[in-house]
Amino acid sequence: MYRCPEGELREKATKETVANISLLEEAFGTAFDGSKGNPFFGGECIGYLDIALGARSVWFQVVEAMNGVKLIDPHTAPLLHAWLLRFSSADCVKKSLPHFHKVLSRGYQVQREYPLLTYP
């Protein structure tokens, strides 16, 4: 999304991203029993899928900041939003995730270096 030029292409990318996040919300609520109180995709503990998705959590925040849109919203994706807060607050995760402002700086750098990227 953040690499799309403003306008129609970015709007299309945003809609598709939000739709994909809705699929994650549904999966967390059904296949992974997130609606039944399991705090993580792996159950009671952080597992492989939590790490695979959670490693990108800072990029979610960066894309939100760069585009002025909320992707993982507590109203539209409450289970995923709560999961993200739990995952991000785990001590082992806090020590490992890159700093938001460094990633944000990199996002703007990519936009400057590759301004003509288009969305498929």
C-alpha positions as CSV (number, residue, x, y, z in Angstrom):
1,M,0.0,0.0,0.0
2,Y,2.6,2.5,1.0
3,R,4.4,2.0,-2.3
4,C,1.4,2.8,-4.4
5,P,0.9,6.3,-5.8
6,E,-1.9,8.2,-4.2
7,G,-5.3,7.9,-5.8
8,E,-7.2,4.9,-7.3
9,L,-4.3,2.4,-7.0
10,R,-3.7,3.2,-3.3
11,E,-7.5,3.0,-2.6
12,K,-7.6,-0.4,-4.3
13,A,-4.6,-1.7,-2.4
14,T,-6.1,-0.4,0.9
15,K,-9.5,-2.2,0.2
16,E,-7.7,-5.4,-0.6
17,T,-5.5,-5.1,2.5
18,V,-8.5,-4.5,4.7
19,A,-10.3,-7.5,3.1
20,N,-7.3,-9.7,3.8
21,I,-7.1,-8.5,7.4
22,S,-10.8,-9.5,7.7
23,L,-9.8,-13.0,6.7
24,L,-7.2,-13.1,9.4
25,E,-9.8,-11.9,11.9
26,E,-12.1,-14.7,10.8
27,A,-9.3,-17.3,11.0
28,F,-8.3,-16.2,14.5
29,G,-11.9,-16.4,15.7
30,T,-12.6,-19.8,14.3
31,A,-9.7,-22.0,13.3
32,F,-7.5,-20.8,16.1
33,D,-10.2,-20.3,18.8
34,G,-9.3,-16.7,19.4
35,S,-12.9,-16.0,20.3
36,K,-12.7,-18.7,23.0
37,G,-10.0,-17.0,25.0
38,N,-6.8,-18.3,23.5
39,P,-4.5,-15.4,23.5
40,F,-2.3,-16.4,20.6
41,F,-2.6,-18.3,17.3
42,G,-0.5,-21.0,19.0
43,G,-3.0,-21.2,21.9
44,E,-1.7,-20.2,25.4
45,C,1.8,-19.4,24.2
46,I,3.3,-17.5,21.3
47,G,3.8,-19.9,18.4
48,Y,5.2,-20.0,14.9
49,L,2.3,-18.3,13.3
50,D,2.3,-15.6,15.9
51,I,5.9,-14.9,15.2
52,A,5.4,-15.0,11.4
53,L,2.6,-12.5,11.5
54,G,3.8,-10.5,14.5
55,A,7.2,-9.9,13.0
56,R,5.3,-7.6,10.5
57,S,3.4,-5.8,13.2
58,V,5.6,-2.7,13.1
59,W,5.1,-2.5,9.3
60,F,1.3,-2.5,9.9
61,Q,1.7,0.5,12.1
62,V,4.0,2.2,9.6
63,V,1.6,1.6,6.7
64,E,-1.2,3.0,8.9
65,A,0.8,6.1,9.7
66,M,1.9,6.7,6.1
67,N,-1.6,6.3,4.7
68,G,-3.7,7.7,7.4
69,V,-5.8,4.6,7.6
70,K,-6.4,2.1,10.4
71,L,-5.8,-1.5,9.2
72,I,-6.1,-3.4,12.4
73,D,-9.0,-1.5,14.0
74,P,-10.5,-2.6,17.4
75,H,-14.0,-2.2,15.9
76,T,-13.6,-4.1,12.6
77,A,-11.0,-6.7,13.8
78,P,-11.3,-6.8,17.6
79,L,-9.8,-10.3,18.0
80,L,-6.8,-9.5,15.8
81,H,-6.4,-6.1,17.5
82,A,-6.4,-7.6,20.9
83,W,-3.9,-10.3,19.7
84,L,-1.6,-7.6,18.4
85,L,-1.6,-5.8,21.7
86,R,-0.9,-9.0,23.6
87,F,1.8,-10.1,21.2
88,S,3.5,-6.7,21.1
89,S,3.5,-6.4,24.9
90,A,5.4,-9.7,25.5
91,D,8.8,-9.0,26.8
92,C,10.6,-11.2,24.3
93,V,8.8,-9.5,21.5
94,K,9.5,-5.9,22.7
95,K,13.2,-6.7,22.8
96,S,13.1,-8.1,19.2
97,L,10.9,-5.8,17.1
98,P,12.5,-2.9,15.3
99,H,11.8,0.6,16.5
100,F,8.7,2.2,14.8
101,H,10.5,5.4,13.8
102,K,13.3,3.5,12.1
103,V,10.9,1.5,10.1
104,L,8.8,4.6,9.3
105,S,11.9,6.3,8.0
106,R,12.7,3.3,5.8
107,G,9.1,3.3,4.5
108,Y,9.5,7.0,3.4
109,Q,12.9,6.2,1.9
110,V,11.4,3.4,-0.2
111,Q,8.7,5.8,-1.4
112,R,11.3,8.4,-2.4
113,E,13.6,5.9,-4.1
114,Y,10.8,4.0,-6.0
115,P,8.1,6.6,-6.7
116,L,6.7,4.9,-9.8
117,L,5.9,1.5,-8.3
118,T,2.4,0.5,-9.4
119,Y,0.0,-1.9,-7.9
120,P,-0.9,-5.1,-9.9
